[in-house]
Amino acid sequence: MDNVALVLARLEGSLSPTLDKLTDQQKDQDAILVDHEARLRAVERFRYSVPSLAVLALLADIAIGVFLVMHQ
């Protein structure tokens, strides 16, 4: 019984650094994922704002055109 406990203690001791490394790697991956999601959201916001600006510019051009036609 003492041998089993000794073997388990050695095994636990040898696995502990490996588990610590895996935990650190998981934390790093989580941080990278959060950063990636933030960048993706920023790109999506910019992508949707460009067509909105184009529509506003078109409306402004139409308003200017109507104004010029009415005041000739």
C-alpha positions as CSV (number, residue, x, y, z in Angstrom):
1,M,0.0,0.0,0.0
2,D,2.9,2.4,0.8
3,N,4.4,1.6,-2.7
4,V,1.1,2.6,-4.4
5,A,1.0,5.9,-2.4
6,L,4.6,6.6,-3.2
7,V,4.1,5.9,-6.9
8,L,1.0,8.1,-6.9
9,A,2.9,10.9,-5.2
10,R,5.7,10.7,-7.8
11,L,3.2,10.6,-10.6
12,E,1.3,13.6,-9.2
13,G,4.6,15.5,-8.8
14,S,5.7,14.8,-12.4
15,L,2.3,15.8,-13.8
16,S,2.0,19.0,-11.8
17,P,4.4,21.0,-14.1
18,T,2.7,19.7,-17.2
19,L,-0.7,20.7,-15.8
20,D,0.7,24.1,-15.0
21,K,2.0,24.6,-18.5
22,L,-1.3,23.5,-20.0
23,T,-3.2,25.9,-17.8
24,D,-0.9,28.8,-18.8
25,Q,-1.3,27.9,-22.4
26,Q,-5.1,27.9,-22.1
27,K,-5.0,31.3,-20.4
28,D,-2.8,32.6,-23.3
29,Q,-5.2,31.1,-25.9
30,D,-8.2,32.7,-24.1
31,A,-6.5,36.1,-24.2
32,I,-5.7,35.7,-27.9
33,L,-9.3,34.7,-28.6
34,V,-10.6,37.8,-26.7
35,D,-8.2,40.0,-28.7
36,H,-9.3,38.4,-32.0
37,E,-12.9,38.9,-31.2
38,A,-12.4,42.6,-30.3
39,R,-10.5,43.2,-33.6
40,L,-13.2,41.4,-35.6
41,R,-15.9,43.5,-34.0
42,A,-14.0,46.6,-34.9
43,V,-13.7,45.6,-38.5
44,E,-17.4,44.7,-38.6
45,R,-18.3,48.1,-37.2
46,F,-16.2,49.9,-39.8
47,R,-17.5,47.7,-42.6
48,Y,-21.1,48.6,-41.8
49,S,-20.4,52.3,-41.3
50,V,-19.0,52.8,-44.8
51,P,-22.3,51.9,-46.6
52,S,-24.2,54.1,-44.1
53,L,-21.9,57.0,-45.0
54,A,-22.4,56.4,-48.7
55,V,-26.2,56.5,-48.3
56,L,-25.9,59.8,-46.3
57,A,-23.7,61.2,-49.0
58,L,-26.2,60.2,-51.7
59,L,-29.1,61.8,-49.8
60,A,-27.0,65.0,-49.4
61,D,-26.3,65.0,-53.2
62,I,-30.0,64.5,-53.9
63,A,-30.9,67.4,-51.6
64,I,-28.4,69.7,-53.2
65,G,-29.6,68.7,-56.7
66,V,-33.2,69.4,-55.7
67,F,-32.2,72.7,-54.2
68,L,-30.3,73.8,-57.3
69,V,-33.1,72.8,-59.6
70,M,-35.7,74.7,-57.5
71,H,-33.5,77.9,-57.3
72,Q,-32.5,78.3,-61.0
